[in-house]
């Protein structure tokens, strides 16, 4: 079996550079957020652990580049199976941290299998969609890819980690790029809007507004009979969904999730409870102004005003100490990285490679938008880390493996498909 590196591999230096810069920024930010009277060195405490995990990621990256690129497609279902077994194992022997049983304790270290579940799921999704006879128009094919997403999402929800489960929704972007009808994406966005508007104004006002919009729309398109029944169907489903929103909100979401959504939508003010973290985060970011207070000089950061600052709210450390300038640079780095990954995806000659790399780009984009949105109060707090910057060995290692696999697949894009069996 030939599983070793092919002769012609071209590593994308730009993507690798962005990965290293973002991760280095993360190590520095974790150091600043956790430095105290007992931790003086970058190599101590949580920043030291973050540096170790980064080093392990680089080491595994070398191993990944020694493998044949076809290895990942050939063993995609096996890797996915291992990841799902780890998610099951968490439910049995996992430890509770911050109200979620998402971790497996290994001595002084803990691993979070959900971080690796995204990698395994991306491999299987890429394998399924790249099959010769696959089509989103075939119900059986669509059901299979949806089931692949529902398995890890269900296991993670059972762990009490709804935020990590929601990350798998980012695969909808990949499905859309690979031919899924835009109707599904539009209906998903419409459902979110209806959910939010109903919570703010109530189902009665929303129903009236939808009816008025329908009459206006039908008035402009009355000659186009083909729009009538789809519009009526959408109106009917929208009103039904709106009437169910309050029940879903009160009976499906947990109490702390309800409060976080209410705080985000300004339905309640709870600066000492559910809204405390977000309120302090906004104060910290705002106090940084244009250029920030300087590295290690953040008063909110040093005063421990923000719980979980080195994890979910690491962006407020960047905002306070680096100001608008450093916050903007961080966003530009992420945007450049995501766009570069989508570019790598677009130039892949093999469908499996294209789908896998675009899956990585979509997941990172989802993480960044939601995490920064949480830090500035535009998104409810759902516990999603900032990729490569938030403290967390599992997150750094999981994304590291994900990224190096994508770089390996891109590096071999010009090679003819070869069997891993010699």
N, C-alpha and C positions, 0 to 999 in steps of 0.2 A: 504494500500500500504506500503510495507516494503522498505524503502529507507535508512535505517540506517546501520551502520558499521557491517560487519560480525564478528563473534567471532575470527576467525583466520586470522590475517593480519601480514605480515612480511615486515616491511619497509626496503628497501635497504639502509643501512647506508652509503655505499661508494658513491652512487649517490647523496644522500642528502648532504653529506660532501662536495663533489665537487661543488654542486650548491651553498652552503653557502660560500665557499672559493672564488669562482669566483665572486659572487655578492659583497662580502666584498672588494675584490680587485677593483671592479668597483666603489664602494662608495668612497674609498680612492683616486682613480684616478680622479674622478669627483671633489672631494674636492681640490686636488692639481691643477687641470686645471682651477678652478674657484675662488680659494682663492685670495682675494685682501685686500686693506686697511680697507674695511668695513665688511669683513667676516673673522672671526678668528676661529670660532668653527665649528666642523664637522657637527653640527646640524643646522647650518645656511645655507642660500642660496640653491643652487641646490643639493649639497651633502645631505643637510637635507631633501629635498623633495625625493631624491633617497632613503634615509633611511626609510622614511615614507612608500613609495611604497613597499619597501622590507618587512616591517612589515605587511602591508596589505596582501602581497602575502603569508606570513607565516600563517596569520589568516585564509585566504581562503583555504590554504592547510589543515588546521585542519578540516574545514567544509567539504572539499572534502573527507577526510578520514572517515568522519561520514556517508557518502553516500554509498549505495550499489553499487558495481562496475558495475552492469548491468544498472545502471541509465544512464551512458554515452552513451551506445549503444542504449538504448530504446529512448532517447531524442536527439539523434545525429542530426536528420533532423530539429528538432525544434531549437536547438542551432545554427545550420548552418543558418536557416532562420532569426534568430535574428541578427546574424553577418552581413548577407547580407542587412538587413533593415538598419542597422547602416551605412553601406557603401553607401547606397542610400541616407540616411539622410545627410551625409557629403556633397553630391552634392547640397543639398538644403540650408542647414543652416551652412555649414562648413566655416571656416576662412582660408584665404590664409597665409601660412607661407613658406618663401623661395621659392615662385613660385609654390607651390602645395596646392590645397585645400584638405587637408587630416585630418583636425582637427575639433573637435567639442568643443567649448568653454563652460566650466561649471564654472562660477565664476572665481577664480584665477587659476583654473586647466584647462587643455586641454587633451582630449583623442583622440587617433589615432585608429579608428576602424580597420584599416588594420592589426594591430598587433593581434587583436582577430580573424580576418578572417582566419588566418592560423590555429588556433585552431579548429574553426568550420569546416573548410574544411577537416582537418585531421580526424575528427570524422565521417563525411559523407563518405569520401574515404574509411575509415576502415570498415564502415558499408556495403558499396556497394561491396567491393572486398571480404568480408568475407561471403557474401551470398552463400548458398550451390551450386547453379547452375551457379555461376559467372565464366567466363573464358575470358582471354584476346584475345582468338582466335575467340570469338563471337563479331561480329561487333557492335551489339547493346550494349553490355556491355562496350566495349571500348569507344564508343561514349558517354555513360553516364558518365564515370569517367572523360573524357576529358572536357565535358560540365561543370562538377562540378568545374574544375580548371579554365575554361574560364570565368565563371560568376564573381568570385572575381577579377580575373586578369583584366577583362574588366572594372569593376567599379573603380578599383584603377588607371588604366591608364587614365580614364576620369577625375580623380582627379589631374592628372599631376604628379603622383608619379610612374614613370616607374620602378625605382629601387625596390620598395616594391612588384610590380607586378611580377618581375622576380624571386622573392624568391619561387613562386609557382612551378617553373620549377624543384625544388629539389624533388618534388614528383615522378619524372621520376626514381630516384634511388629506391624508394619504389616499383614502378611498375615493375622494372627490377627484384627486389628481389622476387616479387610475381608471376613471370612467364611471364612477357612481353618479347617478342623476343628481343635478343640483337641487332638485326638489327636496331631497332628504335634508340637505344642509340648510335650505331655506326654512323648512318646517322646524328644524332644531333651533335655529335662531329665533324664529317666531314664537316658539314655545317658551323660551327664556324671557323674551320681551313680555309676553302675556302673563307669565308667572310674576314678574316684577311689578308690572303695572297693576295687576289685580291686588297684590299685597298693599300697594300704595293707595289706590283709589277705590278698590272694591270691584266685585264682578258686575254689579249693576251698571256703573258708569262705563266700564270697559265694554259691556255688551251694547250699550247705546252708541258708544263711539264706533264700534265695529260695524254696527248697522248703518250708521251715517256714511262711513267710508265705503261700505258695500254699495249704497245707493248712488254715491258720487261716482264710484268706479263703473258701475253698470250704466250710469247715465252717459259716460264717455264711450262706452263700448257696447251700447245696446244693439248695434248692428252685427256685432261679433257673437253669434249665438254659442260658439264653442267655448266662450269664457263663462257663460252663465252658470252651468252646473258645477264646474270646478270652484267657482267663487262661492256658490251657495254651500257646497260641501265644506269649504274652508271656514266660512262663517259659522256654520253649525258646529263643527269640531272645536273651533276656537272658543265659542260660548260654553260648550260642555266642559272643556278643559278649564276655563276660567272658574266655573262653578265648583270644580274639584280642587282648585288650588288651596283653599283654606283647609280642607280636609287633609290634603297631602302635607301641608306645612305643619299642621298640629299633630298628625299621627305618624308620619314617616320620619321627619327630621327630629333629632334629639334636641333637648331644651337649650343646650349651649349653642347648637347650630342655629336654632331659631333666633336666639338673641344676637348672634353675630350678624345674621342677615338683616335683622331689624335695625341694628346699629349702623350698618353700612348704608341702608336706605333712609337713615335719619328718621325712622319710625319711633325710636326710643333713644334716650340719651342715658348712657350708662358708663360714664368715664371712670368709675371706680370698679366696674365689674367687667362685663363682656367687652366693653369698648376701651378698657384701660390700655391694653397694649397698642392698639391702633392710635389712640389719642397721644400717647407718649412718643410713638414712632413719628407721628406728624410734627410734634413739637421739636423732636431731635433733628429731623430733616430740615425743617424750617429755620432752626437756629443756625444751621450751617451757612445759610445765605449763598453768596456767589462762590467764594473760594474755600469755605469751611474753616474750622477752628485749628486745623493742623493734625497730622498723624499723632495719635495717642493723647490728644488734647480734648476729646469730646467729653463735656461735662455730664451729659446724659449717659453716655457709654460708661464712663468711669463711676458714675453714681448708681449703676445697676437699676435704673428706673424702668428698664424694659426687659421683662422676662423673656427667655429664649432668644436673646438678641444675637447670639452667635449662630443661631440656626434659622428659624423662620423670619426673623427681623434683622438679618445682617445688613440689609440695604440701608437701614437708618444709620448704621455706623459709617458707611461710605458717605451718606448724605450729610451727616453732622461734621465729620472730620475733613471731607473733601469738597463739601458744598455742591452747588449746582454744576460746577465744572466737572468734578469727579463723577457725580451721578450721571451726567450726560455721557462722559467717556465710557462708563460701565455699560450703559444702554447701547452705545454705538459699537462697543466690542461684541456684545451679544448679537446685535443686529447683523454685524459683519460676519460673525461666525455662522449664524443661521442661513444667511444668504449664500455664504460660501458652500455650506453643505447642500443647499438646494441646487447650487451650480454643479457640484460634484455629482449629484443625483442625475441632473439633466444630461450629463455627458457620458453616463454609464451606458454601455452597449448591451448589457445583459439586464433583463427585467428584474431579476431577483436583487441585483445590486442597486438598481435605481430605487426600488421600493424600500429596501432596508435603510439606505442613506436618507431618503425623504422622511422615513419614520423617525429617525434620530432628530432631524431638523424640526419636525412637528412637535415632538415631545419637549425638546429644549425650549421652543417658542412658547408652548403652553405653560411650562414652569416659570419662565421669565415674566410673562404677562400677568399671571396670577399672583406670583410672589411679590413683584413690585407693586401690583395693584393692591395687595393686602397692606403693604407698608405705608402706602399713601392714602389708604381709606377708600379706594375705589372698588375693592373686592372684599367679600367676607373672608375672615380668617379660617382657612381650611387646612393649614399645616403642610403646605408644599414648599420645599426648600428652593433656594436660588442655586441653580446647577453650578457645581465646581467652586462656589463661593461659600455657601452655608456650611457650617461644620457638620461633618458626618462621614465616617469612613466608608460606609456602605454606598452612600450617594456618590462620593468621589470615585470609588472603585467601580461601581456599576456604570457610571457615565464614562469612565476611563476605558473600560472594556468595550463599551458600545462605540465610542469614538474611534479607538484603534482598529476595531473590526471594520468600521466604515472606511477608514483610511486605507486599510489593506485591500478592501474590495475596489476602491477607486484606483489604487496603485496598479492593479492588474486589469484595468478596464480594456486595454488594447489587446489583451491576450485571447486567443481562441479558447472556447470552452473545452476543457480536458477532463477526462474522468480521473478521480482520485485513485482509481484502481490501476496499477501499472501492469 
